[in-house]
C-alpha cells in the first residue's frame, strides 16, 4: 500500500496496490444536471493536471487525438462492439476534446453512451445466434486475439462474423477440455462418469457452458452504470499524461476500493479486470497463494472450484462475483484453473487462510555452498510503520539480518528484491547506507525546481563484503533506486532481468478541495465547494540516479542478465505508450568503491554456466515461444491445431518441472538466532519449511550463489584508485 507521511517523500508500490489508500469527500450537490457535474469534473481534472503534474501534456489537438483513441480502446479493446463506421461518425470529436473546458468531452460521452448501449444489444444477439448451431472443428481456420493488431469491423455484417469466430474459439477450448476430462475418467475407470458423450453431445455441452458464461458477461455489461462508463472516459483523459495518473469518483467507496485494488484475503492475491479477463496483478507476500507457490502475476483465472466440486467458469464474470466464489472459510480448499502467461492451463489448489503481516518483513537464510556460507536476505517491500513511534522499518530490519549473517561467518550476501514494488524512500536511503561509507543515494526532482540530493545520513559501513542484488521486472520504484545506487557505486553486482522502470512518485488530491481553492481565488474570498467530484492521483516528482540517469522507463539493467520467460518482451513501464520518457540530469559527486569486482568476467562465467544448464536452456526456449505468441497471437480454430498449441504451451513447463525434481537442491538453513522463534510452534515450523522449499529449487538463486562464490576468487577485483565522480 502507498504510504504517505508529512515531510517525507514516498514511493508508490506497483499499479493497483496503492488504491486502498484513496479517499473521497462527501458534499451535497448544487449542480443542476448530470452534465453540469460531469463538465465540472472534467474541467477540474484537466486543470489540476495542467497545474500540478510533473510533466503535463499540452492541451492541444495532439492531446485530443491521443485521448480520443485511448477512450475507444478502453471501451472496446477487442473491437467486438463498435464498427469502423461508428468510429467515423464519432471522429468529429477527435481533435476538439481539449476545447470548451470539458463540454466537448461530455458531448462525446453522451453520444458514445447511446451508441454503446445499442451496440451491446446487437452484440448479444450475435453471440446467441452463433451458439445455436454446432461448430466444425476439422476445418483450418484461425483467429487473431490481439485487439491492438486488428482493425475495427467495417460494418455490422463483418462484426457479426467476428463474433462467430470468437464463439467458435471459446467453444473449441471448452470442447477439448470436456473431451479430455471424459477420456481421463474412462481410462481411470472413474465411477463418477455416469454417461459417455459422443462428439456432437460434447459440442452441445461446450456451447451450453460458453453461453452461460457469455450471459453472465453481458449481464455484467448491462450492470455498468452511466457513471461507471464516464469514469472510464475521465481516466482515459488522465492516463494520457502518464500511466499512474488516475481519476477516482466518490461513489460507493468501499466497493470501489475492493474492486480496483483486488485484495482478496481468502488467497492473498491482488486481482483486476483486464479487458474482461480476471488477471492476477500481484501475489501478496506471506499469503496462502504465495506459500503454495504456483500462482503467478499475469495468470488469468478461468475457473474456480470449491475443493473437488465442479468448477465454475468465471470468464466474463464481474470481479464481485469472482470474489464471492474465491472467498471461504479458513482451512478450506479453493482450486483455481488458470491460463498462465505461457498459454499453459493449470489447476492450482490453495488452502484459504489469512495473510500474516510477519511474512512481509525482511528475513534471512544461510546457503551452504561448496565454497562456503552465503547469506540470503529476502525483502518483499520497503515497508515502514509511520503510524506509531518505534514502528518497524525495513532498513532497521535488514540491518538486523545483515548482523545475523555476519555472526554466522558468511562470505557473501544476496539481497533479493525480486517482485519488490517499492515503499518508503527514507528507508531506501538508510538501507543504502548499510553498504557504503557515506554519500548520495538518489536525486529527487520536482518540475521547475532543481534536483534534491538525498544522502546516506550516517558515516560507516555495516557490511563491506561481496554483495549481489537480485531483481526482475517486478522490482520497481524503491527497489530500482537501491539497485541503481549500488550499481553506480560498484558496490554490488545486480543480477536478474531489467526492472520495471517506474521512476516517478504520485500524490492523491481531493478535486473538491482543489475546486474550492480555484473558486476562492476567482472570487477573492473563501468558498466551500458543494459538488462531489472525487479524487485524483497524479505524478508530481521524478527520481534520478546519482549518475544523473533516470530510473524511469529504462529501469535498471542488471550487470549479469539471467534469462526468464519474459526475456524478449518489453514489460513494465516500457509497455505503456503514455509512459513518461527517460532523461538525465547532472550527476552528483560520489566515490565508487576502490576495488570493485570484475563484472565482465563474472558475467562471462555466469553465461557459460547458464548456457550449459538444461533448465535455463528450456527457459530460453520458452521465452522465444512466448515472444512469437506475443507477436502473432493467432490461435487455431481446428481441434488438431488447438491441441498442438496447447501441447507446446504445456510441454516446456512440464520439462522444467521434471528437471527441477532431478536437480540437487540448495543446502539452506536458518540463522541460529532465528531457530527459537521458528521452532515456537508447528505453524511457525510449517511456514518456515514452505519458504525453504521454494528457495531450495530456485535456479536463479542457485546461479546467484555461484556468482557470489566467483566474486571471492583471487583476481576478481579491479583497482579503481581514488577520487570523486
PyMOL commands that set and color helices and strands:
alter all, ss='L'
color gray80, all
select helices_A, chain A and resi 15-21+34-52+61-75+84-93+100-130+147-149+156-187+199-223+226-239+253-261+288-292+319-326+357-360+394-407+425-432+478-488+511-523+572-575+599-612+614-632+639-662+672-678+682-696+699-711
alter helices_A, ss='H'
color red, helices_A
select strands_A, chain A and resi 142-144+246-248+263-264+269-274+277-283+300-306+312-313+333-339+345-351+363-369+372-378+412-416+440-446+452-455+466-471+493-496+504-510+535-544+560-561+595-597+634-636+668-669+717-719
alter strands_A, ss='S'
color yellow, strands_A
deselect
rebuild
show_as cartoon
